[in-house]
Amino acid sequence: MFMIIYCIMTAVARVHSGDEEYFVLERKLTNLDGRRYRKGNLVWLDANVRHNSYSPEDALLVVNFRWSNSSSPEFG
């Protein structure tokens, strides 16, 4: 599990080999599909789902990545 300050103004869409979940602790985050998440929202993204998020307000998130034993974390 990671705590991340998400301060990206724009982001390139990416795909992870495992599931990803995050909880918004502070401020707001906007996803590629236009969905907006704010403080208190829990977001789940299945493995191999193309996504990106951005936060001009420097959102604070707790992020949990889930990878299979045969895969390694990739962030690009």
N, C-alpha and C positions, 0 to 999 in steps of 0.2 A: 504494500500500500504506500502511496506517495501523497504528500501534501504539495500542491502546486499553486503558485501565484500565476494566474493566466493573464498575461499582459500583451497578448498578440492582437494587433490591430486587424490584420488579415491573415489567413492561413491557407495553405495548400491542402486540398482534400487528400486524405490518407486512408489506408486500410491496415488493420492489425489482424494477426493470425489468431488472436484469442479475444474473448469478450472484454469489454471495458465498461466500467461503471464509475460515475462520479457524483458527488454530492456538492451542491453549491453552498458554500459557507457565507460568502459575502458578495454583494453586487450582482451583476447580470452577465449572462453569456448568451450568444446567438449562434445557432447551428446553421450549417449549409442549407438546410431545407427551410430556413426562415423561422424555425421554432425558437422561442426565447425562453430561457431558464433563469430563474431568479433565486435568491436566498431561500434555502429550504427544499429546493427541487432535487430529486434523485433521478439520474439519467442512466439508462442501460442501453448499451450498443452491442449487438451480437457480433461474433467474429465475422470477418470478411465484409463488413458493411462500410461502404465509402462514406466518409464524414469529415467535417472540419468545423471548428468553432472559433469564434473570436470574441474579444471583450475589450472595448476601448476604455472600460472602467477598471481594468486590472482585477478581475474576479478572483476570488480565493476558493480553490476546490480541494476536496479530498478525492483522489483517484485510485481506483483498484483495477489493475490489468490482470486478466486470467489467461495464461498461456498453457498449452498442453506440454507434457514433458519433453516432447521432441522439438518444440519451437522455442525461439528466443525472442526477447523484447525487440521490437523495431519501432522507431518513432518517426519514420519518414514516409 
